Amino acid sequence: MTASVSIGEKKQFVRWFLQSYKMKRRECIWILNYMLSNEDLLEKTHFVEEAHYCPRAMVMSSTDSKEIPFRFYKGNLMTADAEKSFHDLRLNPDEHLYIQLNFPNIPPPTMYLSVLEENPYIPKDASVNEQDRQIAEKILEESMSVFHEETIYKQIDEALDANDRDRFFELSAMLKAFKAIKKDGE
């Protein structure tokens, strides 16, 4: 993600986006076209993810997205009225605007990545950090280990109930090997 994106790059991206995707609300097209004609506004516009955390933000969705069609956030207020947001753009051209565009972006198009900026307003606890990921992996690993061991015990019980000596010895050896591996891993 880039820290500073030029007006030219933003214009090129918006044009590409408008040519590549249809929007759920036609007002979104009007707003994006208005931005193309207003360089001062475009200079203060930032394309980010999770825009709802920002003090002044818009979320727009393409027709092939499952997300909300349109939202405008300003301070603690939120509206789906695109006309009100358009008036806010015209009346407050000096305020920064953060835009989240919802469209099929896996893998992310290079054109999108060239204008995507880091969202400075995402709370630190809103994303999963490395320590949380490692803890989750450890819990998953332990629960899988317990499940695997319980499954072997259950199969041993079934082999005993069926008087299947060969299966019993096979599973017992498997359990012994599993416990040895588990002990070495600790």
Phi, psi and chi 1 to 4 in degrees:
 res  aa     phi    psi   chi1   chi2   chi3   chi4
   1 MET       -  138.8  -68.3 -173.3 -156.5      -
   2 THR   -92.1  153.9   55.9      -      -      -
   3 ALA   -88.7  -35.5      -      -      -      -
   4 SER  -135.0  125.5  178.3      -      -      -
   5 VAL  -117.3  133.0 -178.7      -      -      -
   6 SER   -74.2  159.7   72.3      -      -      -
   7 ILE   -61.2  -40.0  -66.1  172.2      -      -
   8 GLY   -59.5  -42.5      -      -      -      -
   9 GLU   -65.4  -40.2  -70.8  172.0  -49.0      -
  10 LYS   -65.4  -42.6  -68.9  176.5 -172.8  177.1
  11 LYS   -61.4  -45.4  -82.5 -173.9  171.9 -173.3
  12 GLN   -61.3  -41.7 -173.0  177.9    8.7      -
  13 PHE   -65.0  -47.5  167.9   70.8      -      -
  14 VAL   -61.5  -42.5  171.5      -      -      -
  15 ARG   -60.7  -47.4  -77.1 -173.4 -170.2  112.3
  16 TRP   -58.7  -44.9  168.8   82.4      -      -
  17 PHE   -62.3  -46.2 -173.8   81.8      -      -
  18 LEU   -64.2  -32.4  -72.9  169.3      -      -
  19 GLN   -77.4  -28.9  -70.1  172.7   -7.9      -
  20 SER   -90.8  -25.4  -58.3      -      -      -
  21 TYR  -133.0  148.5  -62.9   95.9      -      -
  22 LYS   -99.2  141.4  -66.8 -177.6 -168.2  -77.0
  23 MET   -95.6  151.6  -56.6  -56.0  -70.6      -
  24 LYS   -67.2  -31.8  -73.1 -174.5  176.8 -179.1
  25 ARG  -122.3  130.6  -57.7 -106.3  -38.1 -104.1
  26 ARG   -65.5  -24.8   67.1  177.3 -179.5  -91.1
  27 GLU   -61.6  -30.4  -66.2   92.4  -21.7      -
  28 CYS   -62.1  -39.6  -64.1      -      -      -
  29 ILE   -64.1  -43.1  -62.4  167.8      -      -
  30 TRP   -60.2  -45.2  -61.7  -17.6      -      -
  31 ILE   -64.1  -45.1  -69.5  168.9      -      -
  32 LEU   -64.7  -38.6  -68.9  171.5      -      -
  33 ASN   -67.0  -36.4  -83.3  -45.1      -      -
  34 TYR   -62.3  -40.7  175.7   70.3      -      -
  35 MET   -61.2  -40.0  -73.3  179.6 -178.4      -
  36 LEU   -60.7  -31.3  -75.6  173.4      -      -
  37 SER   -90.6   -3.6   67.4      -      -      -
  38 ASN  -127.4   94.1 -172.5  -29.6      -      -
  39 GLU   -65.6  -32.3  -71.7 -169.6   -1.4      -
  40 ASP   -63.3  -42.6  -67.7  -25.2      -      -
  41 LEU   -67.2  -43.7  174.0   61.4      -      -
  42 LEU   -63.1  -33.5 -155.5   53.2      -      -
  43 GLU   -63.2  -35.1 -177.2  178.2    5.6      -
  44 LYS   -92.7    6.3  -59.3 -135.5 -178.9  -98.7
  45 THR   -94.9  136.7  -60.9      -      -      -
  46 HIS  -129.3  131.2  -50.7  -82.7      -      -
  47 PHE   -93.6  119.3  -65.3   95.1      -      -
  48 VAL  -137.4  172.5  -62.8      -      -      -
  49 GLU  -103.8  155.2  -66.2  175.2  -23.2      -
  50 GLU    56.6   48.8  -55.6  -64.5  -30.4      -
  51 ALA   -63.8  -22.8      -      -      -      -
  52 HIS   -61.2  -14.5   59.9  -83.3      -      -
  53 TYR   -80.6  -14.8  -72.2  114.5      -      -
  54 CYS   -81.2  155.2  -59.4      -      -      -
  55 PRO   -68.0  -26.9   14.7  -21.7      -      -
  56 ARG  -144.6  111.5 -176.9  176.4  179.3 -133.6
  57 ALA  -147.5  156.8      -      -      -      -
  58 MET  -128.8  141.7  -79.3 -173.7 -164.3      -
  59 VAL  -120.7  124.0  176.3      -      -      -
  60 MET  -127.2  144.1  -58.2  178.3 -167.4      -
  61 SER  -126.6  143.7  -61.5      -      -      -
  62 SER   -79.9  165.6   69.4      -      -      -
  63 THR   -64.1  -27.3   53.7      -      -      -
  64 ASP   -93.8   19.4   38.5    9.6      -      -
  65 SER  -105.0  149.2  167.2      -      -      -
  66 LYS   -90.9    0.5  -68.8 -179.1  171.7   76.4
  67 GLU   -80.7  172.4  -56.7  -64.8  -36.1      -
  68 ILE   -58.7  145.1   55.4  174.1      -      -
  69 PRO   -64.2  -45.9  -19.2   28.5      -      -
  70 PHE  -159.7  139.7  177.7   84.6      -      -
  71 ARG  -146.8  144.9  -71.4  -69.9 -174.6  -86.0
  72 PHE  -124.2  130.3  177.3   70.2      -      -
  73 TYR  -119.2  133.3  -59.3   89.1      -      -
  74 LYS  -144.8  114.0 -173.9  160.1 -174.8 -178.1
  75 GLY    60.3 -126.1      -      -      -      -
  76 ASN   -93.9    5.0  -65.8  -32.4      -      -
  77 LEU   -97.7  148.4  -58.5  173.7      -      -
  78 MET  -141.0  137.0 -176.0  -91.1  -62.0      -
  79 THR  -143.0  154.7 -177.8      -      -      -
  80 ALA  -103.1    6.5      -      -      -      -
  81 ASP   -84.5  104.6 -172.8  -19.1      -      -
  82 ALA   -67.1  -30.5      -      -      -      -
  83 GLU   -65.3  -40.5  -72.1 -175.8   32.8      -
  84 LYS   -63.0  -40.6  -74.9 -177.9 -178.0  177.2
  85 SER   -66.9  -37.1   64.5      -      -      -
  86 PHE   -63.4  -42.3 -178.4   70.8      -      -
  87 HIS   -62.8  -38.7  -70.4  -62.9      -      -
  88 ASP   -63.5  -39.5 -173.6   79.3      -      -
  89 LEU   -61.1  -43.5  -68.9  179.2      -      -
  90 ARG   -70.5  -38.1  -72.2 -171.8   23.2 -132.5
  91 LEU   -81.2  -23.1  -65.5  172.9      -      -
  92 ASN  -128.4   62.9  -57.9  -62.5      -      -
  93 PRO   -69.9  -15.8   27.0  -34.0      -      -
  94 ASP   -89.2   -7.3  -65.3  -29.1      -      -
  95 GLU   -85.2  142.4  -68.6 -178.5   26.2      -
  96 HIS   -68.4  143.5  -74.4  -88.6      -      -
  97 LEU  -125.3  132.1  174.4   66.7      -      -
  98 TYR  -112.7  127.4  -63.4   85.3      -      -
  99 ILE  -118.3  132.2  -64.7 -179.8      -      -
 100 GLN  -111.7  122.4  173.6 -177.0  -31.0      -
 101 LEU  -106.1  122.9  -65.8  171.6      -      -
 102 ASN   -99.4  115.4  -62.4  -40.2      -      -
 103 PHE  -157.3  161.8   62.9  101.8      -      -
 104 PRO   -62.6  109.2  -16.0   25.5      -      -
 105 ASN  -130.6   39.1   59.3    2.1      -      -
 106 ILE  -121.7  115.6  -63.3  176.3      -      -
 107 PRO   -70.5  153.3   26.7  -31.5      -      -
 108 PRO   -64.8  130.5   -5.2   10.8      -      -
 109 PRO   -63.9  144.1  -16.9   26.9      -      -
 110 THR   -57.2  -38.4  -51.0      -      -      -
 111 MET   -60.6  -39.6 -170.3   67.7   73.0      -
 112 TYR   -69.5  -45.6  175.8   59.0      -      -
 113 LEU   -62.5  -27.6  -68.2  176.4      -      -
 114 SER   -69.6  -21.9   70.5      -      -      -
 115 VAL  -112.3  -10.1  -62.4      -      -      -
 116 LEU   -68.2  127.4 -171.6   62.3      -      -
 117 GLU  -114.6  158.4  -62.6 -178.9   50.8      -
 118 GLU   -68.1  133.3 -167.8   73.4   41.4      -
 119 ASN   -82.9  111.9 -175.0  -21.1      -      -
 120 PRO   -74.5   -7.4   27.2  -32.7      -      -
 121 TYR  -102.5   -2.1  -64.3   98.7      -      -
 122 ILE   -68.4  124.5  -67.3 -179.2      -      -
 123 PRO   -61.5  145.1  -15.8   25.1      -      -
 124 LYS   -59.0  -32.7  -64.7 -153.8 -176.5  -58.1
 125 ASP   -86.5    1.6   59.3  -10.5      -      -
 126 ALA   -80.6  -19.4      -      -      -      -
 127 SER  -112.6  156.2   61.3      -      -      -
 128 VAL   -79.4  126.7  176.8      -      -      -
 129 ASN   -93.0  174.5   62.7   30.2      -      -
 130 GLU   -62.7  -39.5 -177.2   62.3   23.0      -
 131 GLN   -64.1  -42.8 -176.9 -179.8    5.3      -
 132 ASP   -61.7  -40.3  -68.3  -18.7      -      -
 133 ARG   -63.5  -42.7 -170.9 -174.4   63.0   72.7
 134 GLN   -66.5  -39.2  -71.1  175.3   -9.4      -
 135 ILE   -63.6  -44.1  -69.4  169.6      -      -
 136 ALA   -62.8  -41.3      -      -      -      -
 137 GLU   -63.6  -40.2  -76.3 -178.9   10.3      -
 138 LYS   -64.7  -43.7 -179.4   86.7  172.2  143.0
 139 ILE   -63.0  -43.4  -68.9  169.7      -      -
 140 LEU   -62.9  -44.1  178.9   62.0      -      -
 141 GLU   -61.0  -44.4 -170.9  178.2  -60.4      -
 142 GLU   -65.5  -42.1  -72.5  174.5    8.5      -
 143 SER   -67.7  -36.2   64.8      -      -      -
 144 MET   -65.6  -38.4  -69.4  -61.1  -67.0      -
 145 SER   -64.3  -45.1  176.3      -      -      -
 146 VAL   -63.0  -42.9  167.2      -      -      -
 147 PHE   -61.7  -44.2  174.3   76.0      -      -
 148 HIS   -63.0  -43.6 -172.4   65.2      -      -
 149 GLU   -64.4  -43.8 -171.2  173.3   -8.2      -
 150 GLU   -63.2  -36.0  -72.4  174.6   -6.0      -
 151 THR   -64.2  -42.9  -58.5      -      -      -
 152 ILE   -63.5  -44.1  -64.9  173.0      -      -
 153 TYR   -58.8  -42.9  -85.8  118.6      -      -
 154 LYS   -62.5  -42.1 -176.2  178.6  177.3 -169.1
 155 GLN   -66.7  -35.0  -69.2  174.5  -18.8      -
 156 ILE   -63.6  -44.6  -71.7  172.8      -      -
 157 ASP   -59.2  -42.3  -72.8  -15.4      -      -
 158 GLU   -65.1  -38.8  -70.4  170.2   -1.7      -
 159 ALA   -64.9  -39.5      -      -      -      -
 160 LEU   -65.3  -43.5  -75.0  171.5      -      -
 161 ASP   -62.0  -32.8  -69.6  -17.1      -      -
 162 ALA   -90.4    0.8      -      -      -      -
 163 ASN    57.1   35.7  -98.3  -13.3      -      -
 164 ASP   -95.3   90.0 -171.9  -15.1      -      -
 165 ARG   -60.8  -46.2 -117.5  176.7   97.0  100.3
 166 ASP   -61.7  -44.8  -66.2  -24.6      -      -
 167 ARG   -64.9  -38.4 -177.7   76.5  175.4  139.6
 168 PHE   -60.5  -47.7  169.3   78.1      -      -
 169 PHE   -67.9  -37.0  -74.3  121.2      -      -
 170 GLU   -61.8  -47.7  178.0 -173.2  -31.2      -
 171 LEU   -69.3  -36.0  -70.6  166.2      -      -
 172 SER   -63.1  -41.7  -64.6      -      -      -
 173 ALA   -65.3  -39.7      -      -      -      -
 174 MET   -63.0  -42.7 -169.6 -175.0  -60.8      -
 175 LEU   -64.3  -41.8 -179.3   62.6      -      -
 176 LYS   -62.7  -44.4 -173.5  175.1 -179.4  179.8
 177 ALA   -64.9  -41.3      -      -      -      -
 178 PHE   -61.0  -44.6  178.3   75.8      -      -
 179 LYS   -65.8  -34.9  -75.0 -174.5  172.7 -174.0
 180 ALA   -66.6  -42.8      -      -      -      -
 181 ILE   -64.3  -42.2  -68.1  169.8      -      -
 182 LYS   -63.0  -40.9 -172.3  174.2  161.5 -176.8
 183 LYS   -67.4  -39.1 -174.0  175.5  179.9 -177.4
 184 ASP   -66.3  -31.3  -71.8  -18.3      -      -
 185 GLY   -74.8  -16.9      -      -      -      -
 186 GLU   -80.6      -  -67.1  176.2   -8.6      -
